[in-house]
Amino acid sequence: KGLDHPKRIKRQTRDRRCKADDCEKELCDNNSVQTVKIEVVDEDEIGAMGAQDVYFANMEHEVSLTVRSNEQFTNCKISKGRDDIVEIAGDARGDECVDMPGRRAGRVCADVTRGVPSCILRIASMTANMEGVWTFTIQREVTGGRPRTL
């Protein structure tokens, strides 16, 4: 009976090999590794970390990029290159959406979460002019009303 299902046998064999310490990449075609760096900040400092360092987006597909913070923040500003694109308050209840500048503009939105404080950029449909470096500026006011920026 095992010969009736050669694909299942091949997959089961591959799965067993992938669990081994000496897993070879060609045998494990569905494998990913992510390294996470932890930084300690002072009590009144804010830190942020992107969920992605590099994101490979498919043309005309939806994209979601997330930056997480160690504490609730006051404001999140998202820029592409030197252009400020969208800004959202840390306590916003909905998203802030804008049309990208340019002939082939697309719509982008910023959203926030409070459980794990995060600023999220959502791109409705990826276009070529959206490729590049996106910068998230996270700001939080501390005692005395002076803002901290990261």
C-alpha positions as CSV (number, residue, x, y, z in Angstrom):
1,K,0.0,0.0,0.0
2,G,2.9,2.4,0.7
3,L,3.8,2.3,-3.0
4,D,0.4,3.7,-3.9
5,H,1.3,7.1,-2.4
6,P,4.9,7.9,-3.5
7,K,4.4,11.7,-3.0
8,R,3.3,11.1,0.6
9,I,6.3,8.8,1.3
10,K,8.7,11.4,-0.2
11,R,7.1,14.2,1.9
12,Q,7.3,12.1,5.1
13,T,10.9,11.2,4.4
14,R,11.7,14.9,3.8
15,D,9.9,15.9,7.0
16,R,12.0,13.4,9.0
17,R,15.2,14.7,7.5
18,C,14.3,18.3,8.1
19,K,13.8,17.7,11.8
20,A,17.4,16.3,12.1
21,D,20.2,18.7,13.2
22,D,22.0,18.1,9.9
23,C,19.1,19.2,7.7
24,E,20.3,20.1,4.2
25,K,18.5,23.0,2.5
26,E,17.8,21.1,-0.7
27,L,15.9,18.4,1.4
28,C,14.0,21.1,3.3
29,D,12.5,23.3,0.8
30,N,10.2,25.0,3.3
31,N,12.7,26.4,5.8
32,S,13.2,29.8,7.3
33,V,15.4,31.2,10.1
34,Q,15.0,34.6,11.8
35,T,17.4,36.1,14.4
36,V,16.0,38.5,17.0
37,K,18.2,41.0,18.8
38,I,17.0,42.2,22.2
39,E,18.1,45.6,23.5
40,V,17.5,47.0,27.0
41,V,16.4,50.6,27.2
42,D,16.1,52.9,30.2
43,E,12.7,53.4,31.8
44,D,11.8,56.6,30.0
45,E,13.2,55.5,26.6
46,I,11.3,54.0,23.7
47,G,12.6,51.3,21.4
48,A,11.2,49.9,18.2
49,M,11.8,46.9,16.0
50,G,10.5,46.1,12.6
51,A,8.9,42.8,12.1
52,Q,10.7,42.6,8.8
53,D,14.2,43.8,7.8
54,V,13.5,43.1,4.1
55,Y,10.1,42.4,2.6
56,F,9.7,40.8,-0.8
57,A,6.4,42.1,-2.1
58,N,4.6,40.8,-5.1
59,M,3.3,43.4,-7.6
60,E,-0.4,44.3,-7.3
61,H,-0.7,42.4,-4.0
62,E,-1.5,43.7,-0.6
63,V,1.5,44.4,1.7
64,S,1.5,44.9,5.5
65,L,4.7,46.1,7.3
66,T,4.8,46.3,11.1
67,V,7.1,48.0,13.6
68,R,6.6,47.1,17.3
69,S,7.5,49.3,20.3
70,N,8.3,48.4,23.9
71,E,5.7,50.9,25.1
72,Q,2.6,52.6,23.9
73,F,3.6,55.6,21.7
74,T,2.1,59.0,21.1
75,N,2.7,59.2,17.3
76,C,3.9,57.2,14.3
77,K,5.1,58.9,11.1
78,I,5.9,56.8,8.1
79,S,8.1,58.1,5.3
80,K,9.5,56.8,2.1
81,G,12.9,58.3,1.2
82,R,12.6,62.0,2.1
83,D,8.8,62.1,1.7
84,D,6.6,62.0,4.7
85,I,3.7,59.7,3.6
86,V,1.3,59.2,6.5
87,E,1.1,59.9,10.2
88,I,-1.1,58.4,12.9
89,A,-1.7,59.0,16.6
90,G,-0.8,56.1,18.9
91,D,-4.3,56.2,20.4
92,A,-6.1,56.3,17.0
93,R,-9.3,54.2,16.7
94,G,-9.1,53.8,13.0
95,D,-6.6,53.9,10.2
96,E,-5.2,57.0,8.4
97,C,-5.1,56.5,4.6
98,V,-3.5,58.6,1.9
99,D,-2.8,58.3,-1.8
100,M,0.9,58.1,-2.7
101,P,2.2,60.9,-4.8
102,G,3.0,60.3,-8.5
103,R,1.4,59.1,-11.7
104,R,1.1,55.5,-10.6
105,A,0.0,56.3,-7.1
106,G,-1.4,53.7,-4.8
107,R,-3.3,53.9,-1.5
108,V,-1.5,53.4,1.8
109,C,-2.9,53.3,5.3
110,A,-1.3,53.5,8.8
111,D,-2.9,51.6,11.7
112,V,-1.9,51.1,15.3
113,T,-2.4,48.2,17.8
114,R,-2.3,48.6,21.5
115,G,-1.9,45.0,22.9
116,V,1.6,44.8,21.6
117,P,2.2,48.5,20.7
118,S,2.7,48.5,16.9
119,C,2.5,50.8,13.9
120,I,1.4,49.1,10.8
121,L,1.7,50.3,7.2
122,R,-0.8,48.7,4.8
123,I,-0.3,49.0,1.0
124,A,-3.5,48.1,-0.8
125,S,-1.8,47.1,-4.1
126,M,2.0,47.1,-4.5
127,T,3.4,49.1,-7.4
128,A,6.9,49.7,-8.6
129,N,7.1,53.3,-7.2
130,M,6.5,51.9,-3.7
131,E,9.7,49.9,-3.8
132,G,12.5,51.3,-1.6
133,V,13.2,52.1,2.1
134,W,10.3,53.0,4.3
135,T,11.1,54.7,7.7
136,F,8.8,54.5,10.7
137,T,9.4,57.3,13.3
138,I,7.9,56.3,16.6
139,Q,7.5,59.1,19.2
140,R,6.4,59.0,22.8
141,E,6.0,61.9,25.3
142,V,7.7,61.3,28.7
143,T,7.2,63.1,32.0
144,G,7.7,66.8,31.6
145,G,6.1,66.7,28.1
146,R,9.2,66.4,26.1
147,P,9.0,63.8,23.3
148,R,11.3,60.9,22.7
149,T,11.9,59.9,19.1
150,L,13.2,56.7,17.7
